Amino acid sequence: MVTTSHSCRSGSSVKDLVGIGIGPFNLSLAALLDHVPALQAAFYDAKPEFSWHEGLMFPRSILQTSFLKDLVTPVLPTSPHSFVNFLVAHKRFYDFMAGRFTGVSRSEFASYMGWVAHGLPSTNWNMKAQAIRFGGDAFEIDFENGRRVRARNLAIATGMTANTPEWAVPHMGPTCFHAGSYLHPAPDTAGKRVVVVGGGQTGAEIVLDLLTQSRRRPAQVSWISKLSRFSPLEEGGFVDHVFTPGYIDAYRTLPEAAKRSEVGGQKLASDGLTPATIEALYEEIYRRRHLDAGPDGIALLPGRSVTGLEADGGAYRIITQTTALNARETFPADVVILAMGARACLPDCMAPLKPLIRCDRPGVPALHEDYRMDFDGPSTNRIYGLNLGLASHGIADPQMSLMAWRAATIVNSLQGHDVFDLSRAEDLICWPREGDPRAHEAQARAMTSAIAAQ
């Protein structure tokens, strides 16, 4: 276990940038800044070492994002901080390529990111930010260990907080908890009635694990989803174009109502069920239902919204409302697992700065094109928000597909010129853009070409 901090590359009393939180997004920024010696940066995390979704690190879970969309490759493929270089450094490149894997496992990608995180001189561990204030010409970051660091700019990437519906708040504890802590510590589910709430990939992986484990096998697993069916991930070239810079550019021109509609309509592009998970889960349910003796121990319950949770002796009674029939139903449970996603928010250490930051939603700052928060301070002092831009930048923002491009955008913004070349060819898809005649011209050119070809 790593318990010491790397010393910062510069002894300067004021850093050009301090990053709070070392998850994938700030790690991508740190990896790119390692190639920009003119900028003195330091990144801090409260954890003793790098970790990522430990509570959901199932051995066979596959990353839904291509390994080429790693920390650096989309903008700097020659960087030593790439996933391919990780494979080479660990003498597994040929074995990996021979496998012709459709994707990389989450555990291997986590190992890759940890390798980068602990190899960078700018990362610091066991450093929990307590309060951040603005001192007139620089931000002052006070840590719980008594240390103070000053920075001209900030990059806030402390992750999202798990959604806790009001009906669950009074019951949170060992038998009612968020999915993020499912594996650490592992719950006691042997012989119990377990209800999983949430029909996305996380819920599916937990249900599959509950059905196939041997030591803690429940008597009954009920899977509740407000979606009308358990749907696969939307994949393919056209779908994946919503995870491109061109789409983000177009999305940012849309009216707020259109942005909300876009995000809502793309849920399955980011949180649908992977084919491998669907196949394994269906095969297990089929075997239980038709091939094994005894009850199958599984209830699939789509099209239901949970409206309440009541204590029932030492157990629970879950109350749902069906979407199609508007009917009330109840289900018994001994253990309730909430796989209901997460929401963006500023960390507690930002409290002193919150009055100076304009928010477009409660607790979520408005972000400019380059991911700057709307900060009521000097233009030379900037606060960048990572994983805070679902509303402002679209469905790709919480995903890892564009993390290197976003990090490069922030570096270019910090420097005031293009350190990284983010120019691109004409977009393959002509997305609607409000007030941009180029989009209409491109559509007209495409129609003219199609007519001429007939």
LINQUIVEN-V114729 format. One line per field, one symbol per residue. ss: DSSP state (H for helix, E for strand, - for the rest). A space follows every 10 residues. Layout:
BEGIN
ss=???
END
This chain:
BEGIN
ss=---------- ---EE-EEEE ---HHHHHHH HHH------- EEEE------ ---HHH---- -E-------- ---------- --HHHHHHH- --HHHHHH-- ----EHHHHH HHHHHHH--- --EE----EE EEEE----EE EEE----EEE E--EEE---- EE---HHHH- --E--EEEHH H-E--E---- --EEEEE--- HHHHHHHHHH HH-------E EEEE------ -E----HHHH HHH-HHHHHH H----HHHHH HHHHH-HHHH H-E-HHHHHH HHHHHHHHHH H------EEE E--EEEEEEE EE--EEEEEE EE-----EEE EEE-EEEE-- -EE----HHH HHHHHHE-EE E--EE-E--- -EE-E----- --EEE----H HHH------- --HHHHHHHH HHHHH----- ---------- ------HHHH HHHHHHHHHH HHH-
END
